[in-house]
Amino acid sequence: MICIIIIVLVVIVSVFCYCPDSIKTLSVVPNCPENVTEWTKAASKKNCSSRTQNCTEPSNFMYHCLINTFLDKMIEVCAPTAFITDFCCEFNTRGAVIQRNYRADCRNFPIKPCDKPYFSYEVYKHPECYALIKNPSERGTTEMSTHITSTISGNEDGFLDFSDILPIILALISVTTFILAVRLLLWKKRAKQNRKESSSSSDLVFILKIYFTHINGYEDNSKFVVPRDNNYFPWRSR
């Protein structure tokens, strides 16, 4: 049962992350915005909110200018916003999704490090991410130290990075577990109440059997049927 739930959750998360409509908006550009003024101008020109897509709400289908998986191009694209930590974000063309690029650790950038989580469209706040493409020599130890990690995760080949959606999967599993636990508790409570009512009914029938056996002089109460005539119930008012 748990395995089935996990498989379903993985499929659901994959569907939510995958946005093929973003591919239609993709274009390679020589430069990306490096401040809010440039970003606003480029976003207005791209006009992502007016694009036809079925991935997310129009307000969340936002303009992005990102590095690619291989750190050799800058890409303008309209895509659902992602929450990024520790690394520059990329647009993964095979997964049609925005995710972290493990070859671009931005936590130790000398000028504007990404020491706090940020939204993917705000990558212009960390322009040194773009410098990795403009000046490949600036990758330095960042690329070397994360090369093994990125190869294992599949980023070298442009595959979807599973670790980016893992927190979502875990959250969905937690919610599902909570719902199942609540349903189980309600079921147990209902079953206990039913047993209590059944026990009360059995006690009442037993008492009535003794009572009617006494007033009618029955020796064998196995054939006893509770009468419906009010005359048999002296405590009832007529």
Secondary structure, 3 states (H helix, E strand, C coil): CHHHHHHHHHHHHHHHHCCHHHHCCCEEECCCCCCHHHHHHHHHHHCHHHCCCCCCCHHHEEEEEEECCCCCCEEEEEEECCEECCEEEEEECCCCEEEEEEEEECCCCCCCCCCCCEEHHHHHHCCHHHHHHHCHHHHHHHHHHHHHHHHHHCHHHCCCCHHHHHHHHHHHHHHHHHHHHHHHHHHHHHHHHHHHHHHHHHHHHHHHHHHHHHHHCCCCHHHCCCCCCHHHCCCCCC
